[in-house]
Amino acid sequence: MLDIKKKEEMRGGERITVLGNVLYDGEDIIHMKPSRRARRGIILCPERRRIFPESSALENLRIGGYLAS
C-alpha cells in the first residue's frame, strides 16, 4: 500500500509503465508528456468502485450508460 504522501505526489499521467505500445489515433503515446496527452483529450478519471468486476471496462461503461438512460 502506498503511503498518503507518496500517493499525493503521483498525479495521473505522470507515471506510466507499459510493455509494448499504446496507440491513440495511430500515434504512440507512451513517451508523450502528460500535458500533451491532456491536450489530446487523454485523461485519467480515477474511480475506486467497479459496477461489475467480472466485466470489461467497455461492458461496465455500456451498463452504466444503460442504467443512466
C-alpha positions as CSV (number, residue, x, y, z in Angstrom):
1,M,0.0,0.0,0.0
2,L,1.3,3.5,-0.8
3,D,1.7,5.9,1.9
4,I,-0.5,9.0,1.7
5,K,2.3,11.5,0.9
6,K,3.6,9.3,-1.9
7,K,0.1,8.8,-3.3
8,E,-0.4,12.6,-3.3
9,E,2.8,13.1,-5.2
10,M,1.7,10.7,-8.0
11,R,-0.5,12.6,-10.4
12,G,-2.5,11.0,-13.2
13,G,-0.5,10.6,-16.4
14,E,2.9,11.2,-14.9
15,R,3.7,7.6,-14.3
16,I,3.1,5.0,-17.0
17,T,4.5,1.5,-17.1
18,V,3.6,-0.4,-20.2
19,L,5.2,-3.2,-22.2
20,G,4.6,-2.7,-25.9
21,N,2.9,0.3,-27.4
22,V,-0.2,2.3,-26.6
23,L,-1.6,3.9,-29.8
24,Y,-4.1,6.7,-29.9
25,D,-5.2,7.8,-33.4
26,G,-2.2,5.9,-34.7
27,E,0.4,7.7,-32.5
28,D,2.4,6.0,-29.8
29,I,1.6,7.9,-26.6
30,I,3.9,6.1,-24.1
31,H,6.6,8.7,-24.1
32,M,4.2,11.7,-24.6
33,K,4.3,14.3,-21.9
34,P,1.2,14.3,-19.7
35,S,0.3,17.9,-20.7
36,R,0.3,16.8,-24.4
37,R,-1.8,13.8,-23.7
38,A,-4.3,16.0,-21.8
39,R,-4.5,18.4,-24.8
40,R,-5.3,15.4,-27.0
41,G,-8.2,14.5,-24.6
42,I,-6.5,11.6,-22.9
43,I,-7.1,12.0,-19.1
44,L,-7.4,9.9,-16.0
45,C,-10.6,9.7,-14.1
46,P,-9.8,7.6,-11.0
47,E,-12.7,5.7,-9.6
48,R,-12.4,3.2,-6.8
49,R,-15.6,1.3,-7.4
50,R,-16.5,-1.1,-10.2
51,I,-20.0,-1.9,-11.1
52,F,-19.3,-5.5,-12.2
53,P,-15.7,-6.6,-11.6
54,E,-16.1,-9.6,-13.9
55,S,-17.0,-7.3,-16.8
56,S,-14.6,-5.5,-19.1
57,A,-14.2,-1.7,-18.9
58,L,-16.3,-1.3,-22.1
59,E,-19.1,-3.5,-20.7
60,N,-19.1,-1.5,-17.5
61,L,-19.5,1.7,-19.5
62,R,-22.3,0.3,-21.5
63,I,-24.1,-0.9,-18.4
64,G,-23.6,2.4,-16.7
65,G,-24.9,4.2,-19.8
66,Y,-28.0,2.0,-20.0
67,L,-28.8,2.5,-16.3
68,A,-28.4,6.3,-16.6
69,S,-30.9,6.5,-19.5
